[in-house]
Amino acid sequence: MNRRELLIGAALTPMAHWMVPRPVAAAQGASISSQMLRRTRPSDPKWPSAASWNQLNDQTWGQLIAVKSPLVACQDNPAGAACRDVFKGLKNPYYIGDDAALTQTTGYLDAWASQPSVYAVAARKTADVVAAVNFARDNNLRLVVRGGGHSYLGTSSAPDSLMIWTRAMNDITLHDSFVAQGSEDPPQPAVSVGAGAIWMHVYNEVTTRGGRYVQGGGCGSYSKNYGTAAASLLEAEIVTADGVVRIANARSNPDLFWALRGGGGGTFGVVTRLTLRTLDLPEIFGFASMTIQAASGASFRKLVGTFVNLYADRLHTRHWGEIVNIKPGNLLDIQLSFQGLSKQQADELWQPFIRFVAEAGGEFTFTRSPSIRSGPATHRWDAAYIRQRAPQAILSDDRPGAPAENVFWAANLSEAGHFIHGFESLWLPASLLGGVERPRLVEALLAAAQHATVELHFQKGLAGGSEAAIASAKETATNPAVIDAFVLAIIASEGPPAYSGLSGHEPDLADARKNAAAIAKAVGELRKVAPDGGAYLAESSFFEPKWQQAYWGANYKRLLEIKQQYDPAGLFFVRHGVGSEGWSDDGFARLAAHQ
């Protein structure tokens, strides 16, 4: 799995009930008899009447839709042309994002399966969200919130639910002089984005057209210099469980503002608009890539050790981000990005390593030649420019009439509609780069790569970054482990779009279980050197056992207090989200101990 910017949104969507079982994961520590407060399902007498639903439709100016999955076309003829068209669409993230009944992830082994909501409010303005929140609360409904449908953990997919679908709330507005409501701070450049906006579109608007930089929610290649997206948030408009529209910033509702900066989506309310600071754009962005095959295990140990030395001594700065893959079969794949350096400076940093590989006789082979290149920063997300200079890097929304800027990274193709076999993430502290600990780090990486590919996402750990990036992260609710980590290690596996119970399109369970077992062994090796590393909420295991500590560390206690203040009844449920320990895994039953 190779993640870069894809789509904004923290949700999933539906499929027809006949295709998949109920979510597989059982309620944690709760018997049926202990679950006293239950949300209403369509089979219950208290499910809203047709007249009630019609009233909601009127309140939202006709935006209530009955969710119908295109996969119904596969029910009678799984091998037919209509079904083939659906599965072709599942490899296009824009096709998925524009259908309330589809999700960017189709399922996760032994964890969850994409299933449809009964109804969705296709919100176009904040008043639509208010109406939907009030309706769900007053009728005791399971509520999910979805933007583009991008979530590995299934946090906004739920059968028998009402969905608030914000995809149409996609306005992008640049500000030369933004002042947060009630603030006395000086004006600053910023961008306001609707909850359904897509990051590729936001980057294009801010950088290609506006000549500025915004730290967004796509993988944040330059976060060691610019900080995290959460830290860039200046203000949010949010509808809370009481149906009130609130402005959250450093002056207005500051506790809620802090929680929204890293506390997890869909937990504290429905965010309808975000305003993020924008920053001066550097002159260039650059990339360093190469792939190296080692001839033996001993040579691979030498290669990985030399790379770790290079990183610790030369690259552990605010300038470098993106991914290095350590793969089974003694393969090292380097795909790093840089900013704040000239191409000449980048060349000088890499020359000793490239020379080491080239002069080692038959020990190493470049299966992809070293390439260090740079280009104007204004073209980093410019689809027209990329099509001319590196057409292989992007893919386009292939639907008739799709906008030209509807592009996504070719490296993300496998992620569109994927079925996850297993997923682990672990922050590795910068202390492992020290002289005494460094050999232990190398051995752990090698041991892990015996089982599965270890992706090292350097931009997802802030250690070595700028003072501003680190200082701003300390003001957020994100797990403080990110500040001390030099990298986020990700170990994961996926298969093509698949749905249990759909003949000819079912997941390969034997392959999935084999890969899941390998992932568990690999992350186990890394945990020997980082037992308390913590995990990145958006990219982590569905089965994370100590999720409160892993996702938020010492910040969890305060987050829980804010959750109880703004949503005491738990209207907004996200499994393994703040306050979710009081509910069954499917979010339908409140546990007796938490009444």
ABEGO torsion letter per residue (X at the ends): XBBBBBBBEBBBBBBBAAABBBBABBBBGBBAAABABBBBBAABAABBBAAAAAAAAAAAGGABBBBBBAAAAAAABAABAAAAAAAAAAABAAAAAABAABBABAEBBGABBBBBBABBBBBABAAAAAAAAAAAAAAGBBBBBBBAGBBAAGAABBBGBBBBBAAABABBBBBABBBBBGBABBBBBBBBBBAABBAAAAAAAAAAAAGBBBBBABAGAAAAAAEBAAAABABBBBBBAAGBBBBBBAABGAAAAAAABGAEBGAAEBBABBBBBBBBBBABBBBBBBBBBBABAAAAAAAAAAAAAAAAAAABBAABBEBBBBBBGGBBBBBBBBBGBBAAAAAAAAAAAAAAAAAAEAABBBABBBBBBBBBAAAAABAAAAAAABAAABBBBABBGBBAABBBBAAAAAABGBBBABBBBBBBBAAAABAAAAAAAAAAAAAAAAABBBBBBAAABABGBBAAAAAAAAABABBAAAAABABBBBBBBBBBBBBBGBBGABBBAAAAAAAAAAAAAAAAAAAAABAAAEBBAABBBAABABAAAAAAEAAAAAAAAAAAAABAAGABBBBGBBGAAABBAAGABBBAAAX
